[in-house]
């Protein structure tokens, strides 16, 4: 039996599980009928947590694992991991940046096109046999429009590159201006929304960006504007968004992320002007294999005493 013991917060794809179980003693927290009983029984021997971005690792959980050395996250977002606790207690944290950049940027543009051109609605019209008896409404062009990008990290830059290929004018919001970005910087998110035809959100999650897309931003985006969110559900005030979609404050939205995933607010399901995705921005075979490999590489490097490939803490 492998010596190193790892607590897994949630399932990984089978190809990752096979490799992990061949090299470590794995404890499957998500399968435990009584999670506290499992932690009480094995917690004293756990040296690593393997988690996913949306599951994270709380201070409460880490405090129950006295030998914990590292939290390796399958995903780029670490807002659900208590980084302050990890730093204070010498616990390393890693994530999987870069490998998912292209796929998340792809889905952002895909959601934008699907929302503006009403591709899901057109599919329903054809499948239901209404084509010929019901006219498909005219939709909104994407090419040549003004795209506001809220967040200009790796993924934001990749989104901007794709939007530019559609002949779109691009401006962005970020904590600081990026000197390596040629697009116009707008430090005021409301002003960006007022300027944009489409607002794509890719800011990090966490307290600093909680409900950053609020009623004021949506009002500025306007009745012809569309919101695309591929960041975190916490970044959007969902009450304000649902109201804006219902009363025409904005025209439409395309969402890959939500609060309370997967049990999202049921009101979204009744709205005809929103395209819904099951938080699947990085959900390609290619990217998920690369993400899992990076998680495993970080764990292997840590236990071998080598530099971590992608450290966060």
N, C-alpha and C positions, 0 to 999 in steps of 0.2 A: 504494500500500500504506500503511495507517495507520502512524503513526510509533511509537506506544506499544506496547511488547511485554509481553505477559502470559503467565505460565506458569499453565496450568490443571491442578490436581491431579486433577480428576475431571469427568465430564460433567455438564452442566446440561441442563434441558429444551430442546427445539429452539428454542422462541421466544426463549430467552435467548442461545443460541449464535448465532442469526442476527444479533441486535443486537450482540453482542460482536465477532463477526468483521467486522461492517461498520465498527466504530470502532477496533479494535485489531488488532495482529498477534498471533494466538493460537497458542500452542504447547501441544499436547495431551500432557501427561506420561503420562496413563493409557494412551495408545495406543502409546507408544514401546516398541519391542522391547528396546532398551537405554536405560534411563532415564538412566544416568550419561553415556552418550555424548551424549544430547540436552542435558543440563544443561551438559556441558563445551562444547558447540558454541554454545548460545544464552545461557548463563547470564550472560555479561558484559553483555548488553543488556536483561535482564529488569528491569522497573521495578515490576511488581505480580504477586502471586500471587492467583488466584481459586481458592478451595478450598471444601470442604464440611465441616460440623462434625465428622463422623467421620474425615475424612482429615487435617484440620489442616495444620500447617506446622512441621516440626521445626527446631531450631537448625542442625542439619547441613545441611538444605536451604537455609535462608536464608543461611547462611555462604558458600554457593557462588554467590550472586547479589549481586555488589558494588554494583549500582545499585538494589537493591530499596528501594522507598519505602513500600509498603502491602501488607497481606494482607487481602483482602476475603472474608469467610466467609459462605457460603450456609447459614445455620443460626444458632441462638442460642448454642449451646454452643461455647466456645473452649478447652476443656481440652486438645484435641489440638494447639493452637498454643502454641509456646514464647513466652509473653508476656514472660517475663523477658529473653529474648534480644532480642525486638522492642523493648522499652523501652530496653535498654542500647545499642541501635544505631539509635535514632531511627526505627524502622519503625512506621508507623501500622497499627492493626488495627481492623477493623469487623466487625459481625455483623448479624443480621436479627431484632432483638427485636420484640415486640408483634404483628407480623403473623401469627405462628403460635400465639399464645396461645390463641385460642378453639378452634382445631382440636385442639391437644394436650389441652386440658381436655376436649373432647368425647370423645376416644378414651380418656382415663382413665376417664370414667364409662361409656363403652361397654364397655370391658374389664371394669369392675366388674360391670356387669349381665350380660355374657356369661359371666363366671366364676361368679357367684353363682347365676344362673338356668340355667346349663349349656346355653346356646343352641347352641354348636357340637355338643354331644353329641346334642341333640334333633334337629338338622338331619340328622346321620348316621343316627339311628334311623328317621326318616321316609324318607330317600333309599334306605336299605337294605331297605325293605319290611318292617321289623320292627314297625311300628305296628299294634297289634291283637294281636300275639302276644307282644311284649315290653313290659312296663310301664315307662314313663318314671319314674325315681325322683323323689321329692319333692325340691325344691331349696330354696335360701335366699332369703328376702326381702331386698330392698335398702332399701326405704322405712322410715324411722324408726330405722335402725340408727346405731351410733356409728362415725364415720369419722375416722380419724387421718390428717392430711396432713403428711408429712415434707417441709418446704420451703414457704415462704410468700412466694415472689416473685410475679411477674405471673401465672404459670400456676397456682401454688398457690392464689392468691386466686380465679382463675376456676374451679378445681376445687371449692373450698369453696362458691362461689356456686351451682354446679350441685347439689352434694350437699345444700345447704340446701333447694333446691327439692323434693327428695325427702323432706323432713321429717327429715333426719338431724341428729343432734347432732355437732358438729365440734370437734375440738381439734387443735392443730398444734405441730410441732417446727420450730425455726429457730435460727440462731445467736443471734438477738436477738429480743425481743418486739416485735411490730409494733403501735404504738399506734393505727393506723388500722384494725385488725382486731378485730372484736367477739368472735371465738371465743376459747376458752380457750387460753392458751399453756402448753405443757409442755416445759421445757428438757431433760427426760430422755427419750431415745428409747425406752428399754426400758419406762419407765412409760407412755408413749403407746401402745405396742404392747399392753401388758397391759390397758389401758382399752378399746382399739378392737376393733370387730368386723372392720373393714376398714382396712388401712393402705395408703395411696397415696403412692408415693415420687416426688417431683419436686425433689429437691435438685440443685444443680449437680454436674457431674462434677469430677474432679481429685483430687489427693492428699489433700486435707482430708476428702473423703467416701468414700475408697476402702474398700469393704466395710463401710460404715456399717450396712447391714442384715446383721447377723451372726447366729450361732447363738443368742446371748442374746436378740436382738430377736425372732427367729422363735419361740423357746420362749415368750416372753412373749405373743406374738400368739395362740398356743394352737391346740388341735385344731379349733376352730370358726372360726378366723380366716382371713382371706384377704389376700394381698399383691398389690398392683398396682404395677408399675414402668413409669413413662413418662419416667424421667430419663436415666440412663446405665447401661450394663451394669456399669461399675466400682463402682457404689454398692452392689451386692449380692454377698455371698459366695456364689457359685454352688454350690460344694461343699456348703455348709451348707443352701442352699435345696433342692437336689436331695434331700439326705438328709431334710429336713423334709417334703417332698412325698411321699417314699417311705414314711416311717415314721409319717405322720399327726401329726407335730408341729404342722403347720398343715393346714388343710383343702384349700386350693387357691391358685392364683396366676394372674394375668393379666400377661403380659410383652410389652412392645413393644421392649425393648432387652436386649442381651446382650453378654457378652464375645465377642471373636473373631467379630464380625459380618462376613459372613453365615454363616460356617462355625461355627454354634453347637454347643455340647456336645450330642452325639447322644442323650444320656440324656433330654433334655427331650422328644424325639420319642416316647418310649415311655411317658411319664407321662399317665395319663388325666385327671388333675386340674389340668392347666395349659392355659391358652389362650395361643396364640403369635401374635404379630404381627411382620411383617418391618420393624421400626423405621419405621413409616409414620404416626406421630402427626400430622405436618404434611402428609401426602400427599393434599391436595385440590388441584384445579386452581386454585381461588381463592387459596389460601395460597401455593402454589408460584410462581404468577405474581407475587404481591406480594413474595415473598422475592427472586426474581430481579431484580425492578425495584429493590429496595433495594440489592442488590449493585452493580448498574449505576449507581445514583445515587451511591453512595459512591465508586466509581472515577471517575466523571465529576467529582464535586465536588473530589476530590483533585487531579486533573490540571488542573483549572481554577483551583486555588488557593483554593477556597471551603471553608467549614466542612463537616466531615463530618456527614452526617445521624445516623449511629449509631456514634460512636467507642467503642472499647474501650480502645485505647492511643493 
